[in-house]
Amino acid sequence: MTALLDLSGLTKTYPGVVANDGVSFSIAAGEIHALLGENGAGKSTLVKMIYGLVSPDSGTMRLSGASYTPQDPRAARASGVAMVFQHFSLFEALSVAENVGLGMENPPKLRDLSQRIREVSEAYGLPLDPARRVGDLSAGERQRVEIVRCLLQDPRLLIMDEPTSVLTPQEVDILFTTLRQLAKEGTAILYISHKLEEIRTLCDAATILRGGKVVGDCNPREVSAAELAERMVGTALVAPKASKALTGEEILRVEALSLPPASQFGTPLRDISLSLRAGEVLGIGGVAGNGQDELLGALSGERVSAAQCVFLEGQDVSRLGPRARRKAGLLAAPEERLGHAAAPDMSLTENAAMTAAARKGLLWRGFVDWAGAKGFAQDVIAAFDVRTPGPGVAARALSGGNLQKFVIGREVLQDPKVLVVNQPTWGVDASAAAAIRQALLDLAADGAGVIVISQDLDELLEISDRFAALNEGRLGAPVPTADLTIEQIGLMLGGAHDMERVHV
């Protein structure tokens, strides 16, 4: 196959870090090529160079045989390179067509653009109504907007970063059909994902990065997911394993919790009830935008209810805020790492002090015990293998996966009675994901109750004792995960809470 994009010796350094070190590989026209590597391996920096967001310090890129040196994303798009980012860049108050038009250099009239969106979206099996407001779309539909916006550029190379993180299994199947159609038409696809079974199913070839260097390539269909993971991290992986005693008494109870949406495009919580026992992991799944953030906020105390509806060890905590609930033993780790779970410009020590002050005794007569806070941050770094020069580093300086390990570790090491986590392994590599899942299982084995809110269905099946689906702010009745398959969970996420329907 003829190389569409050829990278030779690409190197990019930042102060104290070599992000990419002499990276060389090729992507052929019509090829779906996976880019694999653990967090911090250099994947993000590499695709930023391809897309014109940063410039390499040395090395060359060639596109269709010609020198390729994009100075910015506009130049990359003009050359036929498009990218669908992990985080959507859409304006919720605008329509689909208006959002698509904002991403075009010379957009046509809105009526003509709307017609083109209908034609392209239907041709690739991603139907969209160009008049609908983005704030009313599901996560899967929003991703369709991003993809169709790229397809209108007639790209020769499409870069996709974690494209299935917010999709149900049924939506993943639709996306893969679309990508295979694009590849058949000659479009090259550079595909980044930590879901290795997806890589094996979809991709024709894979390049593996470790420490900023290419350490190998392979046909992913010819190797196992475990082997791919081991090549990424350089060591054998140990799958998470529960060593659980019998579950104990009820530790958390929620009764008929209802709350209005926190924002115009939020999701109301509708009559949510659940029970959690000590030593149990309750998995809650839902497609993005169905009330996950709202549920975590209601459990953590960020949003309180006037009604008596949240009980910790039998005590009503419905009116208590986050600090009081933390002190009582109900801790939470939200999905958004930077800005919600951690203050970007504060050091790891300062971030540790903010959430662990009460449970770690870091405050005395209004003064912070900074030595104690630093020691606790160091404990988290060591216990969860957070790759950082030290606790004085700002949170924003860490890679996404390493910051996630710090956030989860910070909560786990506070010995919570109940821990609620939203997307605990989102965007982290296989090794880090296994470590985080094991930590949650160990926490439950020590007698804590754990609620895992996740869009990773494999994760929920792996570590949860029971599963409940969250759909449009309503929580279905929990069922034992031992009785479920991925396909059944996918149906439940779509609103099929009736188990007779699910088991058909």
JOCOR-V576754 format. One record per pair of residues at least 24 apart in sequence whose C-alpha atoms are under 7 Angstrom apart, sorted by the first residue. I is the first residue (numbers start at 1). GAP is how many residues later the second one is. D is the distance in Angstrom with one decimal. If there is no record, write none. Layout:
i: {I & I}
gap: {GAP & GAP}
d: {D & D}
This chain:
i: {1 & 2 & 2 & 3 & 3 & 3 & 3 & 4 & 4 & 4 & 4 & 5 & 5 & 5 & 6 & 6 & 6 & 7 & 7 & 7 & 8 & 8 & 8 & 9 & 9 & 10 & 10 & 10 & 10 & 11 & 11 & 11 & 11 & 12 & 12 & 18 & 19 & 19 & 20 & 20 & 20 & 21 & 21 & 22 & 23 & 23 & 27 & 28 & 29 & 29 & 29 & 30 & 30 & 30 & 30 & 30 & 30 & 31 & 31 & 31 & 31 & 32 & 32 & 32 & 32 & 32 & 32 & 32 & 32 & 33 & 33 & 33 & 33 & 33 & 33 & 33 & 34 & 34 & 34 & 34 & 34 & 34 & 34 & 34 & 35 & 35 & 35 & 35 & 35 & 35 & 36 & 36 & 36 & 36 & 36 & 36 & 37 & 37 & 37 & 37 & 38 & 38 & 38 & 38 & 39 & 39 & 39 & 39 & 40 & 41 & 41 & 41 & 41 & 42 & 42 & 42 & 51 & 51 & 52 & 80 & 80 & 80 & 80 & 81 & 81 & 81 & 81 & 82 & 82 & 82 & 82 & 82 & 83 & 83 & 83 & 84 & 84 & 84 & 84 & 84 & 85 & 85 & 86 & 86 & 86 & 91 & 92 & 92 & 92 & 93 & 93 & 93 & 94 & 94 & 95 & 95 & 95 & 95 & 95 & 96 & 96 & 96 & 96 & 96 & 96 & 97 & 97 & 100 & 121 & 124 & 125 & 135 & 138 & 139 & 139 & 139 & 139 & 140 & 140 & 140 & 155 & 156 & 156 & 157 & 157 & 157 & 158 & 158 & 158 & 159 & 159 & 159 & 160 & 160 & 160 & 161 & 161 & 161 & 162 & 162 & 165 & 166 & 166 & 166 & 167 & 168 & 168 & 169 & 170 & 176 & 194 & 194 & 196 & 197 & 208 & 229 & 237 & 239 & 240 & 240 & 240 & 241 & 242 & 243 & 244 & 245 & 247 & 247 & 247 & 247 & 248 & 248 & 248 & 249 & 249 & 250 & 250 & 250 & 250 & 251 & 251 & 251 & 251 & 251 & 251 & 252 & 252 & 252 & 252 & 252 & 253 & 253 & 253 & 254 & 254 & 254 & 255 & 255 & 256 & 257 & 267 & 267 & 267 & 268 & 269 & 269 & 270 & 270 & 271 & 272 & 272 & 276 & 277 & 278 & 278 & 278 & 279 & 279 & 279 & 279 & 279 & 279 & 280 & 280 & 280 & 280 & 281 & 281 & 281 & 281 & 281 & 281 & 281 & 281 & 282 & 282 & 282 & 282 & 282 & 282 & 282 & 283 & 283 & 283 & 283 & 283 & 283 & 283 & 283 & 284 & 284 & 284 & 284 & 284 & 284 & 284 & 285 & 285 & 285 & 285 & 285 & 285 & 285 & 286 & 286 & 286 & 286 & 286 & 287 & 287 & 290 & 290 & 290 & 290 & 291 & 291 & 292 & 296 & 300 & 300 & 300 & 300 & 301 & 327 & 327 & 329 & 329 & 329 & 330 & 330 & 330 & 330 & 331 & 331 & 331 & 331 & 331 & 332 & 332 & 332 & 333 & 333 & 333 & 333 & 333 & 334 & 334 & 335 & 335 & 337 & 338 & 341 & 342 & 343 & 344 & 344 & 344 & 345 & 345 & 345 & 346 & 346 & 347 & 347 & 347 & 347 & 347 & 348 & 348 & 348 & 348 & 348 & 348 & 349 & 349 & 349 & 349 & 349 & 352 & 352 & 356 & 359 & 360 & 380 & 380 & 380 & 381 & 384 & 401 & 401 & 405 & 416 & 417 & 417 & 418 & 418 & 418 & 419 & 419 & 419 & 420 & 420 & 420 & 421 & 421 & 421 & 422 & 422 & 422 & 423 & 423 & 423 & 457 & 469 & 471}
gap: {27 & 26 & 27 & 24 & 25 & 26 & 61 & 24 & 25 & 59 & 60 & 57 & 58 & 59 & 55 & 56 & 57 & 53 & 54 & 55 & 51 & 52 & 53 & 50 & 51 & 46 & 48 & 49 & 50 & 45 & 46 & 47 & 48 & 44 & 45 & 194 & 26 & 193 & 26 & 192 & 193 & 191 & 192 & 191 & 190 & 191 & 161 & 160 & 157 & 158 & 159 & 153 & 154 & 155 & 156 & 157 & 158 & 152 & 157 & 158 & 173 & 151 & 156 & 157 & 158 & 159 & 171 & 172 & 173 & 156 & 157 & 158 & 170 & 171 & 172 & 173 & 156 & 157 & 158 & 165 & 169 & 171 & 172 & 173 & 155 & 156 & 157 & 171 & 172 & 173 & 156 & 170 & 171 & 172 & 173 & 196 & 171 & 172 & 173 & 195 & 172 & 194 & 195 & 391 & 360 & 362 & 389 & 390 & 359 & 168 & 169 & 170 & 171 & 167 & 169 & 170 & 25 & 30 & 24 & 74 & 75 & 76 & 77 & 74 & 75 & 76 & 77 & 68 & 73 & 75 & 76 & 77 & 75 & 76 & 77 & 62 & 63 & 75 & 76 & 77 & 75 & 76 & 75 & 76 & 77 & 43 & 41 & 42 & 43 & 40 & 41 & 42 & 39 & 40 & 35 & 36 & 37 & 38 & 39 & 34 & 35 & 36 & 37 & 38 & 49 & 33 & 34 & 49 & 27 & 54 & 53 & 130 & 151 & 27 & 148 & 149 & 150 & 26 & 27 & 31 & 32 & 31 & 32 & 30 & 31 & 32 & 30 & 31 & 32 & 30 & 31 & 32 & 30 & 31 & 32 & 30 & 31 & 32 & 30 & 31 & 290 & 121 & 122 & 289 & 120 & 119 & 322 & 321 & 320 & 26 & 235 & 236 & 29 & 28 & 24 & 201 & 194 & 195 & 194 & 197 & 198 & 197 & 199 & 202 & 201 & 200 & 30 & 31 & 32 & 33 & 29 & 30 & 31 & 28 & 29 & 25 & 26 & 27 & 28 & 25 & 26 & 27 & 61 & 62 & 198 & 24 & 25 & 59 & 60 & 61 & 57 & 58 & 59 & 55 & 56 & 57 & 54 & 55 & 53 & 52 & 24 & 205 & 206 & 205 & 204 & 205 & 203 & 204 & 203 & 202 & 203 & 173 & 172 & 169 & 170 & 171 & 165 & 166 & 167 & 168 & 169 & 170 & 164 & 169 & 170 & 185 & 163 & 168 & 169 & 170 & 182 & 183 & 184 & 185 & 168 & 169 & 170 & 182 & 183 & 184 & 185 & 168 & 169 & 170 & 177 & 181 & 183 & 184 & 185 & 168 & 169 & 170 & 183 & 184 & 185 & 186 & 168 & 169 & 170 & 183 & 184 & 185 & 208 & 169 & 183 & 184 & 185 & 207 & 168 & 206 & 180 & 181 & 182 & 183 & 181 & 182 & 161 & 124 & 25 & 30 & 31 & 32 & 24 & 31 & 32 & 87 & 88 & 89 & 86 & 87 & 88 & 89 & 80 & 85 & 87 & 88 & 89 & 87 & 88 & 89 & 74 & 75 & 87 & 88 & 89 & 87 & 88 & 87 & 88 & 67 & 58 & 66 & 53 & 52 & 50 & 51 & 52 & 49 & 50 & 51 & 48 & 49 & 44 & 45 & 46 & 47 & 48 & 29 & 43 & 44 & 45 & 46 & 47 & 24 & 25 & 28 & 42 & 43 & 25 & 58 & 58 & 55 & 54 & 26 & 29 & 30 & 25 & 25 & 26 & 27 & 31 & 32 & 31 & 32 & 30 & 31 & 32 & 30 & 31 & 32 & 30 & 31 & 32 & 30 & 31 & 32 & 30 & 31 & 32 & 30 & 31 & 32 & 29 & 24 & 24}
d: {5.8 & 5.4 & 6.5 & 5.5 & 4.1 & 6.3 & 7.0 & 4.9 & 5.2 & 5.6 & 4.8 & 5.7 & 4.6 & 6.4 & 5.7 & 5.1 & 6.5 & 6.1 & 4.7 & 6.6 & 5.6 & 5.3 & 6.3 & 4.4 & 6.6 & 6.3 & 5.7 & 4.2 & 6.3 & 5.8 & 5.6 & 5.3 & 6.2 & 5.2 & 5.2 & 6.7 & 6.6 & 5.2 & 6.9 & 4.2 & 6.2 & 5.3 & 5.3 & 6.7 & 5.9 & 5.9 & 7.0 & 6.4 & 5.4 & 5.8 & 4.8 & 4.2 & 5.9 & 6.8 & 4.0 & 4.8 & 4.6 & 6.0 & 5.0 & 6.2 & 6.3 & 6.8 & 6.0 & 4.7 & 6.1 & 6.9 & 5.0 & 5.4 & 6.8 & 6.0 & 4.9 & 5.9 & 5.7 & 6.0 & 4.9 & 5.5 & 5.9 & 4.7 & 5.8 & 6.7 & 6.1 & 6.1 & 4.4 & 6.3 & 6.9 & 6.1 & 5.2 & 5.8 & 5.2 & 6.1 & 6.5 & 6.9 & 6.2 & 4.7 & 6.1 & 6.8 & 5.7 & 4.8 & 5.8 & 5.1 & 6.9 & 6.0 & 6.3 & 4.7 & 6.8 & 5.4 & 6.1 & 5.6 & 6.0 & 5.7 & 4.8 & 4.7 & 5.0 & 7.0 & 6.9 & 4.8 & 5.5 & 6.8 & 5.9 & 6.9 & 4.5 & 5.0 & 6.4 & 5.6 & 6.1 & 4.8 & 6.0 & 5.8 & 5.9 & 6.3 & 4.9 & 6.2 & 5.6 & 4.5 & 5.9 & 6.2 & 6.5 & 6.2 & 5.0 & 6.4 & 6.5 & 5.4 & 5.1 & 5.5 & 6.4 & 6.9 & 6.7 & 4.7 & 4.1 & 6.3 & 6.6 & 6.0 & 5.5 & 6.2 & 6.6 & 5.5 & 5.3 & 4.1 & 5.6 & 4.7 & 6.1 & 5.9 & 6.1 & 5.8 & 6.7 & 4.8 & 6.4 & 5.4 & 6.2 & 5.6 & 6.5 & 5.7 & 6.5 & 6.2 & 6.8 & 5.4 & 6.5 & 6.7 & 5.7 & 6.9 & 6.8 & 4.9 & 6.2 & 5.8 & 4.7 & 5.7 & 6.3 & 4.8 & 6.2 & 5.8 & 4.7 & 6.1 & 6.2 & 5.0 & 6.1 & 6.4 & 4.9 & 6.5 & 5.6 & 4.7 & 6.8 & 6.0 & 5.7 & 6.3 & 6.3 & 6.5 & 5.8 & 5.9 & 6.9 & 7.0 & 5.7 & 6.6 & 5.4 & 5.9 & 6.3 & 6.2 & 6.6 & 6.3 & 5.8 & 6.3 & 4.9 & 6.6 & 5.7 & 6.2 & 4.7 & 6.3 & 6.2 & 5.7 & 4.8 & 5.9 & 5.8 & 4.9 & 6.3 & 5.4 & 5.9 & 6.8 & 5.7 & 4.1 & 6.2 & 5.9 & 5.1 & 5.6 & 5.8 & 4.7 & 6.9 & 5.1 & 6.8 & 5.7 & 4.7 & 6.1 & 6.0 & 5.1 & 6.7 & 5.4 & 4.7 & 6.3 & 4.7 & 6.6 & 6.3 & 5.7 & 5.2 & 6.7 & 6.1 & 5.6 & 4.4 & 6.4 & 5.5 & 5.2 & 6.8 & 6.2 & 5.7 & 6.4 & 5.9 & 5.2 & 5.1 & 4.6 & 4.3 & 5.5 & 6.8 & 4.4 & 5.2 & 5.3 & 5.9 & 5.2 & 6.2 & 6.5 & 6.6 & 6.3 & 4.7 & 5.8 & 7.0 & 4.9 & 5.4 & 7.0 & 6.3 & 4.8 & 6.2 & 5.5 & 6.0 & 5.1 & 6.0 & 5.9 & 4.8 & 6.0 & 5.6 & 5.2 & 6.0 & 4.7 & 6.3 & 6.1 & 4.6 & 6.4 & 5.8 & 4.9 & 5.7 & 6.6 & 5.8 & 5.3 & 5.6 & 6.5 & 5.0 & 5.9 & 6.9 & 6.0 & 5.8 & 4.9 & 6.2 & 5.5 & 6.3 & 6.6 & 6.4 & 5.3 & 4.6 & 5.5 & 6.5 & 4.9 & 6.9 & 6.9 & 6.9 & 6.9 & 6.4 & 5.7 & 6.7 & 5.7 & 5.9 & 4.9 & 4.9 & 6.3 & 6.2 & 6.1 & 4.8 & 6.1 & 6.8 & 6.2 & 6.2 & 4.9 & 6.3 & 5.5 & 4.6 & 5.6 & 6.9 & 6.6 & 6.4 & 4.7 & 6.4 & 6.1 & 5.2 & 4.9 & 5.4 & 6.6 & 7.0 & 6.7 & 6.8 & 6.8 & 6.6 & 5.0 & 4.7 & 5.4 & 6.3 & 6.3 & 5.2 & 6.2 & 6.6 & 5.1 & 5.1 & 4.0 & 5.7 & 6.4 & 5.0 & 6.1 & 6.2 & 6.1 & 5.8 & 5.7 & 5.0 & 5.4 & 5.4 & 6.2 & 5.9 & 6.7 & 6.9 & 6.3 & 6.9 & 6.4 & 5.5 & 5.9 & 6.5 & 6.1 & 6.4 & 4.6 & 7.0 & 6.6 & 4.8 & 6.3 & 5.6 & 4.6 & 5.7 & 6.5 & 4.9 & 6.3 & 6.0 & 4.7 & 6.1 & 6.3 & 5.2 & 6.0 & 6.1 & 4.6 & 5.9 & 6.0 & 4.6 & 6.8 & 6.6 & 5.5 & 6.0}
